[in-house]
């Protein structure tokens, strides 16, 4: 099973799936399809620990789950990571220093590997990214530690495969964390409203992030399609 925060993170893998079907589960996004004769379940329910666990637990009640794959986008902490590059974690660290091993899949495509830090907030500035890199992490996301912990409790293999959208040297001018709703989801309406207060600077940034997300999703889809789990 693949777990992401948003549907757009699956847009690259969807074209590779045969017999893609939408499942009517009470999640933001839930589909099943076939890849290389294996049935894959794809779920997304919003950003952050709680929503990711909600999606995983619902899937565990409704389907047979043989492995958990945390996927989607990540922020680069290692200056060597470029936008659109694939990052495969061999270890996931949580905000309270908990650590979980992650399986590295077989794939002929190039990727970078290292430690993925998972915390339930968006890292906004290059200075904060530098500090996290100096702590030993190479990339950051918001869901993987929670998913790794639950996979471990269930005795299932865990993978963390991400595509980089923002690099270590980049900061967000837009307040992405401030655009989150109380449940953790990022509100596009809030984000746009905040950007309109400084349209000359913030609207181009949002367009840039959208293009980056498209490139990252395509790269992620190509990589996942060639993986053997």
N, C-alpha and C positions, 0 to 999 in steps of 0.2 A: 504494500500500500504506500502511495506517495502522498505526503501531507505538505501543503504550502499555505501561505497566508491568503493569497488572492488568485482568482481565476487566471489573470493575465500571466501569471508565472507558469501556467500550463499551456499557453498558446503555442509554444514550440513543439511540445510532445504530441499534442492532439492529432496533427496530420499523420503521424506515424502509427496511430492506433487503428486497428480494424474493428469493425462492429462497435463503434463508439456509441454509448447510450447514456442518457441522462437519468440518474436515479432520483426519485422523488423523496429524498431525505431532507429533514429540516436543517440544512446547512446552506451556506452561501453558494457552494458549488460542490457537486458530487457526480462523478461520471465513472463508468467502467469501460474498458476496451481491451483488445487483445494485441500483444506485442510478442513476436517470435513464439507463438503458440502458448503464451502465458497470459492469464487474465490479470490486468492491473486495475486497481481501484485508486481513483484520484479524488482527494477531498481538499477543500479550502474553506476556512470559516472566519478569516480575519487575522489581524496581527496580534502576536503576543502569546504568552504561555497558556492562559486560561482557555482561549478560543481554540488553540491548537489541540489541547487535551480534550476539549469537548468533542472535536471532530474525530480524534483517534478513538475515544471511548465509544462513541456512537457506532463507528465502523466495527469495533470489536464486538459489539452486541448484535450487529446485523449481518456480518460477513466473516468468513474465515480469513484471518490475517496471518501470513507466514513470515513477513518481514516488514519493518517500518523504515521508510525512506523520507527523511526530512529534506525538502527541496525548495527551490525558489531563488530569491535574490539574497545577496549579502553585501556588506560594506567591506572594502579592503582596509586592512590595518598595516599589512606589509607593503612598503613602497614598491616592491617588485610586482605586485598584482596590478594588472591592467584591467580597464573596463571591458566587460564582455568575456573575461577569462573564467574558466571553470575552476572552482575550488572544491576539493574533496577532503573532508576532515578525516584524520586518523584518531583524533581525540576531540571531545566536546567538553567545554568547561561552562559551568553555570555561574550565576552571580554570587553564590555563596561558596565558591571555590570547589564545588563538587565536580568530579571528573568522570567521564564515561568514554570507553573505547568506541570507535566507529570502524566498521568494516570498509575496506577500500575495494570497490568492485573492479572487475576486469573490463578494461575498455581500451581500444587501440588509439583513441583520440588523446591529444595532449591535455594535461591538467596540472594544476599546482596542488600540493598537499600540505597540511599543517594542522595547527590547533585552531578550532573554531570556538570563539567566545559567544555565549548566548545570554542576552540580558533583555529584560522587558521594557526597554526604552530605546529611542532612536539616538544614535551618536551623531551629533550635529557638526562639530568642529574638527579641523585637522589636528588641533592641539590635543583634544580628547582621544582621537585615534592614535596619536603618537604615544600617549601615556599607556593606552591599552596594548599597543604593540610592544612597548618596553616591558610589560608584565608577562610577555610570552605568547600572546595570541596573534594570529595572522589574519583573521577575518572575523566579522561579527554579524550575528543575526539575532532574532528575537524568539525563536521557537524551539530550536534543536535540543537544548538541554532538557526541557520538559519532556519532549518526545523520547529522548534517549533514556531518561529515567523510567518512563512507563514501559518502554520496550524491554529494558533490563528486568523490570519487575515481572513482565509477562514471559521472560525467557526467549525473546525473539531477537534475531539479528537486526542491527541498527546501522543505517547508512546516513551520511549527511553530505549532500551534493548540491552545491550552490553556484550561482553565476554572479560575478561582481558587477554592481551597478555604479558604485561611487568609490573612488580610489582614496588612498591614504592622504593624499595632498589636498583633497577637496573638502570644503565645508558647505553646509546647506544654509543659504540665506533664508529660505522658506522654513517656517516653524512647523515641521512635520509632526513633532511630538505634541504641539499645541493643537493640531488638527485632529487628534484622536478623540473619539467619543468615550464616555464612561466605561463602555464594555471593551475598549481597546481598539476597535476598528478605526481606520483612518477615514475621515469624512472628506470626500472630494469637494463638497460644498464649502466646508470650513476653510479648506486649503485655498480654494479659488477666491473666497471672500477676503482672506488675509493677503493674498497676492495682489488683489485689486487696490489695496492701500498703497502699494508701491509698484504699479504695473510695469514701468520701464525696466525695473531690475528683476522682479519676481516672475512675471509671465514668461520671459525667455528661459528662465531657470526651470520652470515647470515643463516647458516644451522640451528642453534638453533632457530632463529626467525621463520624460515619456519615450523619447527616442532611445535612450540608454536601456530602458526596460524592454523595449521591443528587441533590440539587439541581444540582450542578455537572455531573453526567453527563447529566442531562436537557437542560440548557442547551447543552451541547456537542453532543449529538445533533441538536438542532434546528438549530444553526448549521451543522454539517457537512452536514446533509441539504440545506441551501439553498446550499451553496458550489459554485462552478464552478472546477475545477482545470485 
